[in-house]
Amino acid sequence: MKPLKRGELVRIRRSRWGPDTGEVGVVLKRTYMAYEEKNSRWNILVGDIVKEVVSANLFRVKNEGGSVG
């Protein structure tokens, strides 16, 4: 998986039932850079709350709509 970028939409996996079961948020920044990318931590904005989440639990949201602008 490519590294995440600031401003990308991601889904936070909260269970073992797959990536489509969690909340959607926006990537703010990486807070901890680990040797293995899956162990890195990111600040994610969900609604009006900032959460710190491990990379292994983040999945990009595919762009289903058309381009804006």
N, C-alpha and C positions, 0 to 999 in steps of 0.2 A: 504494500500500500504506500502511496506517495505521502510525504509529510503533510500535515495539516497546515493551513494558512489562516491568518487572521481574517475574520469575517465570514468564514465558511459555515454553512448549516450542517449540524451533526445531530445524530440521534444517540442518546445515552442508553445503553443496554442495562437493564436492571434485573434481568432474570436469565435463566438458561434457555428460554424458549425462543431465542433468536433476537436479531437486531431491531425488529419492528415493534418491540414491546415497551419502549421507554419514551422519555421526554425528548423534545427537539429544542436545540439551543444554538447559539452562535459562539464560535471560537474567539476568545479574547487574546490569550497569550499562553505560551508554555511556561510553566512555573518550575519544572524540574526536568532536566535532560538526562535520561538514563542511557547506559551503554546499549541496551536493547530497547528499541523504539516502543515496544508494547508496554514498557514500564514507565515511560515518560508521563508526566502529569500536565494537565491543561486546565486553565480557567475557562469555564463555559457559562455564558449568560443564558439563564432559563427564566423567561418572564422578567421579573425585576430582581432575581436572586443570582448571585455568582456562586458556582459550585466548582470544586476542584475534582477532576475525574482522570483516571488512568487511561492511557491510550487504548488499551485492550478492550475497553468498554465503549469506545466511540466509533461510530460508523457514519460516513458521509451520506447526506440526503441527496438523492439524485434529482436533478433539475427536470421536473415534469412539464413545466410551462415553457412558453416562448421567451425570447430575449426581451429585455426591458431597455427602452431608450432607443 
